[in-house]
Every structure is written in structure tokens, then in C-alpha cells.
Amino acid sequence: MKIALIGYGKMGKEIEKLALSRGHEIVSIIDINNQEDFESEAFRSADVAIEFTNPKVAYNNYLKTFKAGVKLVSGSTGWMAEHGEEIKEMCKTGGKTLFWASNFSLGVAIFSAVNKYLANIMNQFPAYDVSMSETHHIHKMDAPSGTAITLAEGLLENIDRKTSWIEGKAENTAQIPIESIREGEVFGIHTIRYESDADVISITHDAKNRGGFVLGAVLAAEYTANHEGFLGIQDLFPFLK
């Protein structure tokens, strides 16, 4: 499979190594200094592009990739609120393909499934109030993390007494508070906590390195090469459906 990389930071370099080890070819690498390569023959020859950048440039990267007729896998977060519906419509009716996930890790996918299962149980026990915390490295621009938002959406789907999430302290009992911490070079820690007067139940996912994210992104690219439309982690890991 021919892969183009958009963003050549730490994630991009690790994706390159893993993709090559799995027998794939890297045909184009686009970073901040060679944006003109979106219009190159090399980029257009890619079966799939993999994009890990930041909220400020992700949307424009999507448009440039779609214009080149290349399928896209992206783990960039922070753009969905403003451009999500537009991008989804381009994929559903405009013939474009995007596999997007807030987190590509198998461990996080399992954690997300456990989160929904536990939330469904805790829906029966209103004495327990739910909250979340997420910790990432100081370079992360968006807060809460995309993964935290995805986890919060899983809570809202299953806990009737909760209607929204909020960053920081809850303003009313219907909100799920999310505390965002930025420190050091933390890869990502997400904790969901249920607290009553009697005890606390908590679940945590703690990423030790980027390996899980990198493998998931390459697996997503392999999946996307043979599929179309707006795709997500539930397509790659059917147990999430």
C-alpha cells in the first residue's frame, strides 16, 4: 500500500517506521515547509494519507487531501465542533473518505467499551456521581482531549441523569465535569470516577508510549484503503458498536 504522511512530528516518524515494517511504501511526506506537495504526483499516487497535526490546520489538510482524490486517516482533534458536519457530509454524499478517531489505541477502544458498559450499570445508582480527568503533555493544544470528549459522549448515552459535559467544575448535577491537566510529556491518562458517600469506583487508561496509537493508525489505513465514506474506530473494532 502506498501511504502519504501529513505531519512529520513524533507520531509521523513512528507511523513511518511501523508502516515500512509492515511492507508499505511511503510515497510523500508533507510538513509545514512543503505544503505545495499536496498538489504533487507523489501525493496523488497514495492509496491513503495519514494525518496527525493540530486543530489549527487539520481542516485545511482535509480539504487539500480530498481535492487530490486521496483517502485520509486522521487523529487530529479540536476541529469537529466547527467543521464536523461539513466534513461528514462531504464523505457521505460527496464521494470523499475520512477515517477519523479521537484515539486509535486498541487499549483505549477496549476502555471505551468498558466505560459504556459500566455507565449502563451506574445509570441504576444515582447515589454515585460521575466525573472525569485527563492528563496530557504540555504540547497538546485542545482541552478537553478528543478522547475525553468521546468518553463523555459514551457516558451521556448511558446515564439518563446526565445531559452534558463541561470542562472544569460542574455548574449543576446534570453536567459531567472534565478536569484537563497539561504536564510534562505524558502520553495520555484518562480516569472516570464514580463517587458516593460510601465509596469510589474508578477506571483508568494510562498510555505508556505512542505504540498503541501508531499501530491503530496503520491498521486504520489498511482498512480505509478498501472502504469509503466517513469511517470511525467502531468500524475497525466492531465490539464498540
C-alpha positions as CSV (number, residue, x, y, z in Angstrom):
1,M,0.0,0.0,0.0
2,K,1.2,3.5,-0.8
3,I,0.9,5.9,2.1
4,A,1.4,9.6,2.4
5,L,2.2,11.2,5.7
6,I,0.8,14.6,6.7
7,G,2.6,15.9,9.7
8,Y,6.1,14.7,10.4
9,G,6.5,15.1,14.1
10,K,7.0,12.3,16.7
11,M,3.8,10.5,15.6
12,G,4.5,10.8,11.9
13,K,8.0,9.4,12.3
14,E,6.8,6.4,14.3
15,I,4.0,5.7,11.8
16,E,6.6,5.8,9.0
17,K,8.7,3.1,10.8
18,L,5.8,0.8,11.5
19,A,4.3,1.2,8.0
20,L,7.6,0.3,6.4
21,S,8.0,-2.7,8.7
22,R,4.6,-3.9,7.5
23,G,5.6,-3.7,3.9
24,H,4.0,-0.4,2.9
25,E,5.6,2.3,0.9
26,I,5.8,6.0,2.0
27,V,5.4,8.0,-1.2
28,S,5.0,11.5,0.2
29,I,5.7,13.3,3.5
30,I,4.1,16.7,3.9
31,D,5.0,19.0,6.8
32,I,4.8,22.7,7.5
33,N,7.6,23.6,5.0
34,N,6.3,21.8,1.8
35,Q,2.6,22.4,1.6
36,E,2.8,22.7,-2.2
37,D,3.3,18.9,-2.2
38,F,-0.4,18.4,-1.7
39,E,-0.5,19.0,-5.5
40,S,2.3,16.7,-6.4
41,E,2.0,13.5,-8.4
42,A,3.6,11.6,-5.5
43,F,0.9,12.7,-3.1
44,R,-1.9,11.9,-5.5
45,S,-0.4,8.4,-6.0
46,A,-1.1,7.5,-2.4
47,D,-3.8,4.9,-1.6
48,V,-4.2,6.5,1.8
49,A,-2.8,9.6,3.7
50,I,-2.3,9.5,7.4
51,E,-2.7,12.9,9.2
52,F,-1.6,13.9,12.7
53,T,-1.3,17.6,13.1
54,N,-3.2,20.1,15.2
55,P,-6.7,21.8,15.4
56,K,-5.5,24.9,13.5
57,V,-4.5,23.2,10.3
58,A,-6.4,19.8,10.3
59,Y,-9.5,21.1,8.4
60,N,-7.4,22.6,5.6
61,N,-5.4,19.5,5.3
62,Y,-8.6,17.5,4.9
63,L,-9.7,19.8,2.0
64,K,-6.4,19.6,0.3
65,T,-6.3,15.8,0.6
66,F,-9.8,15.5,-0.7
67,K,-9.0,17.8,-3.6
68,A,-6.1,15.4,-4.5
69,G,-8.5,12.5,-4.6
70,V,-6.7,10.7,-1.7
71,K,-8.4,8.8,1.1
72,L,-7.5,10.1,4.6
73,V,-6.9,8.7,8.1
74,S,-6.7,11.4,10.8
75,G,-6.2,11.5,14.5
76,S,-6.2,15.3,14.8
77,T,-8.8,16.7,17.3
78,G,-10.3,20.0,18.1
79,W,-11.8,20.7,14.7
80,M,-15.0,18.6,15.0
81,A,-17.3,21.2,16.6
82,E,-16.7,23.8,13.9
83,H,-16.3,21.6,10.8
84,G,-17.6,18.2,11.7
85,E,-20.9,18.2,9.9
86,E,-19.4,19.7,6.7
87,I,-16.7,17.0,6.6
88,K,-19.2,14.2,7.3
89,E,-21.5,15.4,4.5
90,M,-18.5,15.5,2.1
91,C,-17.9,11.9,2.9
92,K,-21.5,10.7,2.9
93,T,-22.6,12.4,-0.3
94,G,-19.6,13.9,-1.9
95,G,-17.5,10.8,-2.5
96,K,-14.7,11.6,-0.1
97,T,-13.3,9.2,2.5
98,L,-12.1,10.0,6.0
99,F,-11.4,7.6,8.8
100,W,-11.3,9.8,11.9
101,A,-10.8,8.8,15.5
102,S,-10.0,10.8,18.6
103,N,-7.8,7.9,19.7
104,F,-6.5,4.9,17.6
105,S,-5.3,2.8,20.5
106,L,-6.7,-0.7,20.9
107,G,-6.4,-0.2,24.7
108,V,-8.5,3.0,24.5
109,A,-11.1,1.2,22.3
110,I,-11.4,-1.5,25.0
111,F,-11.5,1.2,27.7
112,S,-14.3,2.9,25.8
113,A,-16.3,-0.2,25.6
114,V,-15.8,-0.8,29.4
115,N,-16.8,2.8,30.0
116,K,-20.1,2.4,28.3
117,Y,-20.8,-0.9,30.0
118,L,-20.1,0.5,33.4
119,A,-22.1,3.6,32.7
120,N,-25.1,1.5,31.8
121,I,-24.8,-0.2,35.2
122,M,-24.3,3.0,37.1
123,N,-27.4,4.5,35.5
124,Q,-29.3,2.5,38.1
125,F,-27.4,4.0,41.0
126,P,-28.0,7.8,41.3
127,A,-26.1,8.0,44.6
128,Y,-22.9,7.8,42.5
129,D,-21.9,11.0,40.8
130,V,-19.5,10.7,37.8
131,S,-16.6,12.9,36.8
132,M,-13.5,12.6,34.6
133,S,-9.9,13.7,34.5
134,E,-7.5,13.7,31.6
135,T,-3.8,14.4,31.6
136,H,-1.6,15.0,28.5
137,H,1.8,16.5,27.6
138,I,2.2,20.3,27.6
139,H,2.3,20.5,23.8
140,K,-1.4,19.4,23.4
141,M,-3.4,22.4,22.2
142,D,-7.0,21.3,22.7
143,A,-8.8,20.7,26.1
144,P,-10.5,18.5,26.9
145,S,-8.8,15.9,24.8
146,G,-10.8,14.4,21.9
147,T,-10.6,11.1,23.7
148,A,-12.2,12.6,26.9
149,I,-15.0,14.0,24.8
150,T,-15.6,10.7,23.2
151,L,-15.7,9.0,26.6
152,A,-18.0,11.7,27.9
153,E,-20.4,11.0,25.0
154,G,-20.4,7.4,26.0
155,L,-21.4,8.4,29.5
156,L,-24.2,10.6,28.2
157,E,-25.6,7.8,26.0
158,N,-26.0,5.6,29.1
159,I,-26.6,7.8,32.2
160,D,-30.0,9.4,32.0
161,R,-29.4,11.9,34.8
162,K,-26.5,13.5,32.8
163,T,-27.2,15.8,29.9
164,S,-23.9,17.4,29.1
165,W,-20.2,17.6,29.9
166,I,-18.2,20.7,30.9
167,E,-14.6,21.5,31.3
168,G,-13.8,22.3,34.9
169,K,-16.3,22.3,37.7
170,A,-19.9,21.3,37.1
171,E,-22.4,24.1,37.3
172,N,-25.3,21.7,38.0
173,T,-25.9,18.0,38.8
174,A,-26.8,17.2,35.1
175,Q,-23.3,18.0,34.0
176,I,-20.2,15.7,33.8
177,P,-17.1,17.7,34.9
178,I,-13.9,17.1,33.0
179,E,-10.6,18.2,34.5
180,S,-7.8,18.8,31.9
181,I,-4.2,18.7,33.1
182,R,-1.2,19.5,31.0
183,E,2.2,18.5,32.3
184,G,5.5,17.1,31.2
185,E,5.5,14.6,28.3
186,V,2.5,12.5,29.4
187,F,1.2,10.4,26.5
188,G,-2.4,10.3,27.9
189,I,-4.1,9.3,31.1
190,H,-7.9,9.2,31.3
191,T,-9.8,8.4,34.5
192,I,-13.5,8.1,35.0
193,R,-14.6,8.2,38.6
194,Y,-17.9,7.4,40.3
195,E,-18.2,8.7,43.9
196,S,-20.9,8.2,46.6
197,D,-20.9,8.9,50.3
198,A,-19.8,5.3,50.9
199,D,-17.1,4.7,48.3
200,V,-15.4,5.4,44.9
201,I,-15.3,3.3,41.8
202,S,-12.8,4.4,39.1
203,I,-11.4,3.1,35.8
204,T,-8.2,4.4,34.2
205,H,-6.4,4.1,30.9
206,D,-2.7,5.1,31.0
207,A,-0.8,5.2,27.8
208,K,2.9,4.1,28.4
209,N,4.0,5.2,24.9
210,R,2.8,6.0,21.4
211,G,2.9,2.4,20.2
212,G,-0.8,1.7,20.6
213,F,-1.8,4.9,18.7
214,V,0.7,4.2,15.9
215,L,-0.4,0.6,15.3
216,G,-4.1,1.6,15.3
217,A,-3.4,4.4,12.8
218,V,-1.7,2.0,10.4
219,L,-4.4,-0.6,10.9
220,A,-7.0,2.1,10.1
221,A,-5.1,3.0,6.9
222,E,-5.1,-0.6,5.8
223,Y,-8.9,-0.8,6.5
224,T,-9.5,2.6,4.7
225,A,-7.8,1.5,1.5
226,N,-10.7,-0.9,0.9
227,H,-13.6,1.2,2.3
228,E,-15.3,4.5,1.6
229,G,-17.2,7.3,3.4
230,F,-17.0,8.6,6.9
231,L,-15.3,5.9,8.9
232,G,-14.5,5.5,12.6
233,I,-12.9,3.4,15.2
234,Q,-16.1,1.3,15.6
235,D,-15.6,0.1,12.0
236,L,-12.1,-1.1,12.9
237,F,-13.1,-2.6,16.2
238,P,-16.6,-3.9,15.8
239,F,-17.0,-4.7,19.5
240,L,-17.6,-0.9,20.0
241,K,-20.9,-1.0,18.0
